[in-house]
Amino acid sequence: VGGHGGGGAGASTKNLNAPPSLELKTKFSGQLFRLSGIDLGHVIQVLDLRCPHVLEKPQAGGGKEDELEINVDAIDPRTFYELEAYVKERVEIKSGGKEEEVEEGKKEGMKARKRKR
């Protein structure tokens, strides 16, 4: 199934049309808060170009003028996976690569708990 160009880290191994899991969406949402303003601006710019319907301003009087909500559930799979790879990369750079180490540690801890049972 021929691919075109680079789609980010790991994009070639994923089915870019399959909807992302709830776990992946939740992790992505949490990582958005860890981005710098420039990186978050890039994410918003991509969403505004590809699927502007996911960007929602809070109701009048309910928040700041500059707030924006992202409906992660409404992002199309291809855009989601591309942005997920970008966000993951930016968060890892910001944390000095510790993000992946933490995830591996969690997995190892889960394996150890399963073995004890």
N, C-alpha and C positions, 0 to 999 in steps of 0.2 A: 504494500500500500504506500506508494510514493509520497514523500513529504516535501514541503517547500521551505527552504531556509531554516534558520534557527528559531525555535519556538521557546527558548528558555531552557533552564536546567531540567532534565528529565522529561521534557515534553514528548520526545520520540517514543517513550515507553508507555505513555498513557493514551487511552482512547479519548481524544480531545472532544468527542461528541457525547461522551457518557457524563451524566450529571455527577457533580462532586458529592461526596458523602457529607452527612451532617457534621461529622467530626472534623473534616477538612475545612468546611465553611466556618465552623466555630473557631478553629485555630487561626484561620485567615483573619477573621474579624478581630480577634485579640491582638494579632500582630500589627494590625493597622495602627493601633494606639502607640506602638513602639517606634513608628517611622518618624524621620525628621520631617520638617515642614516641606522641604523640597521633594522628598520621596513621596509624601502623601499627595502633594500637588500633582506629581506625575501620574499617580493612580487615578486621581480625580479627572485629570485631563483625558486619559485613555477611556475611562468610563463615559465621560461626556461625549467623546467622539463616537464610540462604538455602541453604547447602550445608555443614552441619557435618561431613560425612564427609571433607572435605578437610583438616581440622585434625587433626593427629596429634601426640601427645606421644611423645617419644623413649622407647625401652625403659628400664625401671627400671635404675638404675645406670649408664646410658650418657650421662647429661648432667645439666644443672641442672634443678631442679624447675620453674622458670618458663620453660623452653624450649618452643617449639611449632614444629612443622614444618607447612608448607603444601604440600599436593600440588597444584601448579599444574595438572598434567595433568587432574585430576579436577574442576576448576571448570567449571560449565556456561558455554557461550559468552556468554549474555546477561549473567550476573554478571561474567564475565571482562572483557568489553569495558567495562562500567560502571566496574569497579575500575581497569582499565588507564588509562582516561581520567582518573580521580581521581588515581592515583599519578603519572601523567605531569605533570599540572597542579601537584601539590604539589612534585615534584622541580624543576620549572622555576621555581617561586616561590622555593624554597630556594636554587637556584643562580643566581638573578637572571636567568633566561631564557636562560642559556648552553647548556642541554641541546640546544635546537633548533638553535642556531648550530653546535654541535659536529657534530651529525648532518648538517647541510647541508655543512659543511666536508669531512666524510668522503665524502659523495656527490660533491662537486666533485672531490676528489682521485681518486676512482675513475674519474670521467669522463675526467680528464686522463690517467691511466695507460692507459685504453683507447684514447684518441686517439693516443698515442705508438706503439702497436704497429703 
